[in-house]
């Protein structure tokens, strides 16, 4: 996974993000979920930001109450992996799989 041929995309237009994310998933060119979850905000490049946005869209669309539990665990100081396991019962790999299924179905 990486950014493939998406360097020329119109990242500034949120109306294009769903189609861009779907293209990235179909071409297996999206950033790894591990990078999305652990990137320093100062180093957040467009593909990472747009995938991050789509992960939040997935959480709010499909798992709002679990997402709120996830946020609570983070506020209490849990590491992201631990908060994900507590709230969803998922590993990062599980999140990647579930998110991909959502993008393929919904975008």
VMD Tcl script that builds the backbone (N, CA, C; Angstrom):
set m [mol new atoms 321]
animate dup $m
set s [atomselect $m all]
$s set {name element resname resid chain x y z} {
  {N N UNK 1 A 0.836 -1.180 0.000}
  {CA C UNK 1 A 0.000 0.000 0.000}
  {C C UNK 1 A 0.881 1.243 0.000}
  {N N UNK 2 A 0.362 2.308 -0.545}
  {CA C UNK 2 A 1.109 3.553 -0.614}
  {C C UNK 2 A 0.198 4.637 -1.104}
  {N N UNK 3 A 0.696 5.481 -1.993}
  {CA C UNK 3 A -0.154 6.513 -2.544}
  {C C UNK 3 A -0.311 6.356 -4.042}
  {N N UNK 4 A 0.343 5.399 -4.629}
  {CA C UNK 4 A 0.162 5.068 -6.034}
  {C C UNK 4 A 0.145 6.285 -6.924}
  {N N UNK 5 A -0.766 6.322 -7.868}
  {CA C UNK 5 A -0.863 7.413 -8.813}
  {C C UNK 5 A -1.826 8.491 -8.374}
  {N N UNK 6 A -1.920 8.748 -7.106}
  {CA C UNK 6 A -2.918 9.680 -6.593}
  {C C UNK 6 A -2.347 11.055 -6.270}
  {N N UNK 7 A -1.108 11.292 -6.677}
  {CA C UNK 7 A -0.461 12.566 -6.365}
  {C C UNK 7 A -1.188 13.742 -7.009}
  {N N UNK 8 A -1.826 13.547 -8.156}
  {CA C UNK 8 A -2.479 14.638 -8.854}
  {C C UNK 8 A -3.947 14.825 -8.517}
  {N N UNK 9 A -4.466 14.091 -7.560}
  {CA C UNK 9 A -5.885 14.190 -7.200}
  {C C UNK 9 A -6.205 15.560 -6.611}
  {N N UNK 10 A -7.479 15.928 -6.684}
  {CA C UNK 10 A -7.953 17.186 -6.106}
  {C C UNK 10 A -8.254 17.014 -4.636}
  {N N UNK 11 A -7.235 16.866 -3.847}
  {CA C UNK 11 A -7.404 16.580 -2.425}
  {C C UNK 11 A -8.148 17.680 -1.683}
  {N N UNK 12 A -8.130 18.894 -2.197}
  {CA C UNK 12 A -8.750 19.999 -1.467}
  {C C UNK 12 A -10.274 20.003 -1.577}
  {N N UNK 13 A -10.841 19.184 -2.437}
  {CA C UNK 13 A -12.291 19.167 -2.626}
  {C C UNK 13 A -12.899 17.927 -1.951}
  {N N UNK 14 A -13.508 18.090 -0.784}
  {CA C UNK 14 A -14.078 16.950 -0.066}
  {C C UNK 14 A -15.141 16.182 -0.854}
  {N N UNK 15 A -15.736 16.825 -1.842}
  {CA C UNK 15 A -16.734 16.127 -2.662}
  {C C UNK 15 A -16.106 14.985 -3.452}
  {N N UNK 16 A -14.802 15.012 -3.641}
  {CA C UNK 16 A -14.102 13.973 -4.398}
  {C C UNK 16 A -13.530 12.868 -3.515}
  {N N UNK 17 A -13.551 13.041 -2.209}
  {CA C UNK 17 A -12.848 12.127 -1.320}
  {C C UNK 17 A -13.383 10.704 -1.358}
  {N N UNK 18 A -14.687 10.530 -1.385}
  {CA C UNK 18 A -15.232 9.163 -1.400}
  {C C UNK 18 A -14.742 8.397 -2.623}
  {N N UNK 19 A -14.835 9.028 -3.779}
  {CA C UNK 19 A -14.379 8.364 -5.009}
  {C C UNK 19 A -12.880 8.100 -4.955}
  {N N UNK 20 A -12.118 9.041 -4.408}
  {CA C UNK 20 A -10.673 8.860 -4.297}
  {C C UNK 20 A -10.342 7.713 -3.356}
  {N N UNK 21 A -11.021 7.653 -2.226}
  {CA C UNK 21 A -10.789 6.563 -1.271}
  {C C UNK 21 A -11.149 5.227 -1.905}
  {N N UNK 22 A -12.271 5.158 -2.577}
  {CA C UNK 22 A -12.655 3.914 -3.241}
  {C C UNK 22 A -11.607 3.515 -4.279}
  {N N UNK 23 A -11.136 4.466 -5.069}
  {CA C UNK 23 A -10.076 4.170 -6.037}
  {C C UNK 23 A -8.834 3.627 -5.340}
  {N N UNK 24 A -8.441 4.259 -4.233}
  {CA C UNK 24 A -7.257 3.798 -3.506}
  {C C UNK 24 A -7.451 2.375 -3.007}
  {N N UNK 25 A -8.633 2.069 -2.477}
  {CA C UNK 25 A -8.905 0.720 -1.969}
  {C C UNK 25 A -8.889 -0.288 -3.111}
  {N N UNK 26 A -9.563 0.031 -4.195}
  {CA C UNK 26 A -9.618 -0.899 -5.323}
  {C C UNK 26 A -8.239 -1.170 -5.909}
  {N N UNK 27 A -7.358 -0.181 -5.878}
  {CA C UNK 27 A -6.011 -0.337 -6.416}
  {C C UNK 27 A -5.000 -0.751 -5.348}
  {N N UNK 28 A -5.500 -0.964 -4.120}
  {CA C UNK 28 A -4.643 -1.296 -2.975}
  {C C UNK 28 A -3.496 -0.300 -2.869}
  {N N UNK 29 A -3.838 0.976 -2.995}
  {CA C UNK 29 A -2.852 2.053 -2.985}
  {C C UNK 29 A -3.049 3.006 -1.813}
  {N N UNK 30 A -3.875 2.618 -0.852}
  {CA C UNK 30 A -4.108 3.476 0.306}
  {C C UNK 30 A -3.015 3.264 1.349}
  {N N UNK 31 A -2.757 4.281 2.169}
  {CA C UNK 31 A -1.769 4.137 3.240}
  {C C UNK 31 A -2.203 3.049 4.227}
  {N N UNK 32 A -1.251 2.424 4.860}
  {CA C UNK 32 A -1.562 1.396 5.857}
  {C C UNK 32 A -2.276 2.031 7.049}
  {N N UNK 33 A -3.224 1.295 7.614}
  {CA C UNK 33 A -4.003 1.789 8.747}
  {C C UNK 33 A -3.089 2.169 9.915}
  {N N UNK 34 A -2.056 1.405 10.129}
  {CA C UNK 34 A -1.092 1.702 11.198}
  {C C UNK 34 A -0.545 3.129 11.045}
  {N N UNK 35 A -0.213 3.523 9.826}
  {CA C UNK 35 A 0.292 4.880 9.569}
  {C C UNK 35 A -0.781 5.919 9.830}
  {N N UNK 36 A -2.013 5.622 9.446}
  {CA C UNK 36 A -3.111 6.565 9.640}
  {C C UNK 36 A -3.333 6.810 11.129}
  {N N UNK 37 A -3.274 5.747 11.910}
  {CA C UNK 37 A -3.551 5.870 13.344}
  {C C UNK 37 A -2.412 6.513 14.129}
  {N N UNK 38 A -1.204 6.430 13.621}
  {CA C UNK 38 A -0.054 6.892 14.405}
  {C C UNK 38 A 0.715 8.059 13.800}
  {N N UNK 39 A 0.209 8.660 12.753}
  {CA C UNK 39 A 0.941 9.744 12.097}
  {C C UNK 39 A 0.930 11.003 12.962}
  {N N UNK 40 A 2.033 11.697 12.964}
  {CA C UNK 40 A 2.135 13.009 13.607}
  {C C UNK 40 A 1.318 13.987 12.752}
  {N N UNK 41 A 0.439 14.732 13.354}
  {CA C UNK 41 A -0.445 15.636 12.626}
  {C C UNK 41 A 0.335 16.591 11.725}
  {N N UNK 42 A 1.565 16.928 12.096}
  {CA C UNK 42 A 2.378 17.828 11.283}
  {C C UNK 42 A 2.894 17.161 10.008}
  {N N UNK 43 A 2.816 15.842 9.940}
  {CA C UNK 43 A 3.277 15.097 8.770}
  {C C UNK 43 A 2.131 14.458 8.000}
  {N N UNK 44 A 0.937 14.933 8.219}
  {CA C UNK 44 A -0.251 14.341 7.617}
  {C C UNK 44 A -0.394 14.795 6.165}
  {N N UNK 45 A -0.057 13.909 5.245}
  {CA C UNK 45 A -0.184 14.177 3.812}
  {C C UNK 45 A -1.599 13.843 3.364}
  {N N UNK 46 A -1.980 14.328 2.189}
  {CA C UNK 46 A -3.351 14.200 1.704}
  {C C UNK 46 A -3.899 12.773 1.738}
  {N N UNK 47 A -3.205 11.760 1.210}
  {CA C UNK 47 A -3.786 10.408 1.252}
  {C C UNK 47 A -4.054 9.912 2.673}
  {N N UNK 48 A -3.156 10.251 3.601}
  {CA C UNK 48 A -3.367 9.860 4.997}
  {C C UNK 48 A -4.559 10.604 5.592}
  {N N UNK 49 A -4.659 11.892 5.316}
  {CA C UNK 49 A -5.767 12.694 5.850}
  {C C UNK 49 A -7.103 12.206 5.315}
  {N N UNK 50 A -7.176 11.922 4.024}
  {CA C UNK 50 A -8.435 11.500 3.425}
  {C C UNK 50 A -8.813 10.097 3.911}
  {N N UNK 51 A -7.832 9.212 4.062}
  {CA C UNK 51 A -8.154 7.892 4.616}
  {C C UNK 51 A -8.616 8.058 6.065}
  {N N UNK 52 A -7.938 8.919 6.820}
  {CA C UNK 52 A -8.350 9.169 8.200}
  {C C UNK 52 A -9.775 9.682 8.278}
  {N N UNK 53 A -10.111 10.624 7.386}
  {CA C UNK 53 A -11.488 11.123 7.321}
  {C C UNK 53 A -12.452 9.970 7.065}
  {N N UNK 54 A -12.101 9.078 6.137}
  {CA C UNK 54 A -13.013 7.986 5.791}
  {C C UNK 54 A -13.153 6.976 6.931}
  {N N UNK 55 A -12.109 6.825 7.745}
  {CA C UNK 55 A -12.208 5.947 8.916}
  {C C UNK 55 A -13.205 6.534 9.911}
  {N N UNK 56 A -13.136 7.838 10.118}
  {CA C UNK 56 A -14.106 8.490 11.015}
  {C C UNK 56 A -15.514 8.380 10.437}
  {N N UNK 57 A -15.661 8.557 9.133}
  {CA C UNK 57 A -16.954 8.372 8.480}
  {C C UNK 57 A -17.475 6.957 8.738}
  {N N UNK 58 A -16.605 5.971 8.596}
  {CA C UNK 58 A -16.968 4.575 8.864}
  {C C UNK 58 A -17.425 4.405 10.314}
  {N N UNK 59 A -16.645 4.911 11.250}
  {CA C UNK 59 A -17.008 4.781 12.663}
  {C C UNK 59 A -18.373 5.412 12.939}
  {N N UNK 60 A -18.587 6.622 12.459}
  {CA C UNK 60 A -19.838 7.324 12.746}
  {C C UNK 60 A -21.033 6.714 12.017}
  {N N UNK 61 A -20.811 6.202 10.835}
  {CA C UNK 61 A -21.899 5.611 10.058}
  {C C UNK 61 A -22.291 4.231 10.567}
  {N N UNK 62 A -21.307 3.419 10.908}
  {CA C UNK 62 A -21.557 2.014 11.241}
  {C C UNK 62 A -21.481 1.684 12.732}
  {N N UNK 63 A -20.718 2.467 13.512}
  {CA C UNK 63 A -20.419 2.064 14.894}
  {C C UNK 63 A -20.333 3.261 15.839}
  {N N UNK 64 A -21.305 4.150 15.788}
  {CA C UNK 64 A -21.217 5.396 16.548}
  {C C UNK 64 A -21.019 5.169 18.052}
  {N N UNK 65 A -21.793 4.284 18.655}
  {CA C UNK 65 A -21.671 4.089 20.113}
  {C C UNK 65 A -20.310 3.484 20.475}
  {N N UNK 66 A -19.810 2.576 19.659}
  {CA C UNK 66 A -18.481 2.006 19.908}
  {C C UNK 66 A -17.397 3.056 19.698}
  {N N UNK 67 A -17.582 3.922 18.706}
  {CA C UNK 67 A -16.617 4.989 18.458}
  {C C UNK 67 A -16.536 5.917 19.664}
  {N N UNK 68 A -17.672 6.228 20.260}
  {CA C UNK 68 A -17.661 7.076 21.451}
  {C C UNK 68 A -16.942 6.389 22.611}
  {N N UNK 69 A -17.098 5.076 22.740}
  {CA C UNK 69 A -16.353 4.313 23.753}
  {C C UNK 69 A -14.863 4.356 23.460}
  {N N UNK 70 A -14.517 4.253 22.180}
  {CA C UNK 70 A -13.124 4.345 21.749}
  {C C UNK 70 A -12.534 5.689 22.168}
  {N N UNK 71 A -13.257 6.775 21.895}
  {CA C UNK 71 A -12.792 8.105 22.278}
  {C C UNK 71 A -12.653 8.242 23.789}
  {N N UNK 72 A -13.602 7.692 24.531}
  {CA C UNK 72 A -13.512 7.724 25.996}
  {C C UNK 72 A -12.246 7.022 26.479}
  {N N UNK 73 A -11.948 5.864 25.904}
  {CA C UNK 73 A -10.749 5.116 26.292}
  {C C UNK 73 A -9.493 5.929 25.978}
  {N N UNK 74 A -9.475 6.612 24.840}
  {CA C UNK 74 A -8.325 7.462 24.501}
  {C C UNK 74 A -8.189 8.608 25.501}
  {N N UNK 75 A -9.312 9.208 25.871}
  {CA C UNK 75 A -9.282 10.310 26.849}
  {C C UNK 75 A -8.745 9.844 28.198}
  {N N UNK 76 A -9.005 8.582 28.497}
  {CA C UNK 76 A -8.533 8.024 29.768}
  {C C UNK 76 A -7.079 7.578 29.697}
  {N N UNK 77 A -6.450 7.756 28.530}
  {CA C UNK 77 A -5.028 7.474 28.398}
  {C C UNK 77 A -4.670 6.154 27.740}
  {N N UNK 78 A -5.646 5.429 27.230}
  {CA C UNK 78 A -5.343 4.158 26.567}
  {C C UNK 78 A -4.607 4.407 25.255}
  {N N UNK 79 A -3.708 3.503 24.911}
  {CA C UNK 79 A -3.081 3.537 23.594}
  {C C UNK 79 A -4.150 3.213 22.560}
  {N N UNK 80 A -3.935 3.660 21.335}
  {CA C UNK 80 A -4.950 3.466 20.294}
  {C C UNK 80 A -5.303 1.998 20.096}
  {N N UNK 81 A -4.298 1.133 20.072}
  {CA C UNK 81 A -4.565 -0.294 19.879}
  {C C UNK 81 A -5.426 -0.855 21.018}
  {N N UNK 82 A -5.116 -0.431 22.231}
  {CA C UNK 82 A -5.877 -0.901 23.390}
  {C C UNK 82 A -7.301 -0.348 23.375}
  {N N UNK 83 A -7.441 0.922 23.033}
  {CA C UNK 83 A -8.771 1.534 22.956}
  {C C UNK 83 A -9.617 0.867 21.870}
  {N N UNK 84 A -8.994 0.541 20.756}
  {CA C UNK 84 A -9.684 -0.143 19.665}
  {C C UNK 84 A -10.167 -1.521 20.118}
  {N N UNK 85 A -9.317 -2.224 20.831}
  {CA C UNK 85 A -9.684 -3.545 21.344}
  {C C UNK 85 A -10.798 -3.436 22.385}
  {N N UNK 86 A -10.695 -2.469 23.270}
  {CA C UNK 86 A -11.718 -2.286 24.310}
  {C C UNK 86 A -13.081 -1.958 23.726}
  {N N UNK 87 A -13.108 -1.026 22.790}
  {CA C UNK 87 A -14.380 -0.529 22.268}
  {C C UNK 87 A -14.978 -1.433 21.198}
  {N N UNK 88 A -14.139 -1.971 20.330}
  {CA C UNK 88 A -14.629 -2.728 19.177}
  {C C UNK 88 A -14.327 -4.222 19.250}
  {N N UNK 89 A -13.324 -4.592 20.060}
  {CA C UNK 89 A -12.862 -5.976 20.063}
  {C C UNK 89 A -12.014 -6.278 18.834}
  {N N UNK 90 A -11.395 -5.239 18.256}
  {CA C UNK 90 A -10.641 -5.360 17.016}
  {C C UNK 90 A -9.168 -5.048 17.209}
  {N N UNK 91 A -8.358 -5.657 16.367}
  {CA C UNK 91 A -6.966 -5.253 16.184}
  {C C UNK 91 A -6.942 -4.219 15.055}
  {N N UNK 92 A -5.777 -3.647 14.789}
  {CA C UNK 92 A -5.659 -2.719 13.664}
  {C C UNK 92 A -5.947 -3.442 12.356}
  {N N UNK 93 A -5.504 -4.686 12.235}
  {CA C UNK 93 A -5.801 -5.466 11.026}
  {C C UNK 93 A -7.302 -5.677 10.858}
  {N N UNK 94 A -7.998 -5.916 11.972}
  {CA C UNK 94 A -9.465 -6.063 11.912}
  {C C UNK 94 A -10.111 -4.761 11.436}
  {N N UNK 95 A -9.637 -3.640 11.975}
  {CA C UNK 95 A -10.161 -2.342 11.551}
  {C C UNK 95 A -9.934 -2.146 10.060}
  {N N UNK 96 A -8.746 -2.463 9.591}
  {CA C UNK 96 A -8.441 -2.315 8.163}
  {C C UNK 96 A -9.424 -3.131 7.322}
  {N N UNK 97 A -9.670 -4.358 7.705}
  {CA C UNK 97 A -10.580 -5.238 6.962}
  {C C UNK 97 A -12.012 -4.701 6.980}
  {N N UNK 98 A -12.492 -4.310 8.150}
  {CA C UNK 98 A -13.858 -3.794 8.287}
  {C C UNK 98 A -14.036 -2.478 7.524}
  {N N UNK 99 A -13.033 -1.609 7.611}
  {CA C UNK 99 A -13.078 -0.327 6.899}
  {C C UNK 99 A -13.115 -0.558 5.389}
  {N N UNK 100 A -12.279 -1.460 4.885}
  {CA C UNK 100 A -12.248 -1.765 3.446}
  {C C UNK 100 A -13.603 -2.271 2.962}
  {N N UNK 101 A -14.226 -3.137 3.748}
  {CA C UNK 101 A -15.544 -3.655 3.382}
  {C C UNK 101 A -16.564 -2.519 3.326}
  {N N UNK 102 A -16.500 -1.605 4.282}
  {CA C UNK 102 A -17.393 -0.446 4.299}
  {C C UNK 102 A -17.172 0.425 3.067}
  {N N UNK 103 A -15.934 0.769 2.773}
  {CA C UNK 103 A -15.632 1.627 1.624}
  {C C UNK 103 A -16.138 0.984 0.341}
  {N N UNK 104 A -15.891 -0.299 0.175}
  {CA C UNK 104 A -16.323 -0.999 -1.030}
  {C C UNK 104 A -17.835 -0.998 -1.157}
  {N N UNK 105 A -18.515 -1.125 -0.040}
  {CA C UNK 105 A -19.985 -1.185 -0.021}
  {C C UNK 105 A -20.619 0.213 -0.120}
  {N N UNK 106 A -20.061 1.190 0.571}
  {CA C UNK 106 A -20.724 2.481 0.742}
  {C C UNK 106 A -20.234 3.591 -0.180}
  {N N UNK 107 A -19.038 3.464 -0.705}
  {CA C UNK 107 A -18.478 4.548 -1.511}
  {C C UNK 107 A -18.596 4.215 -2.990}
}
mol reanalyze $m
mol bondsrecalc $m
mol representation Tube
mol addrep $m
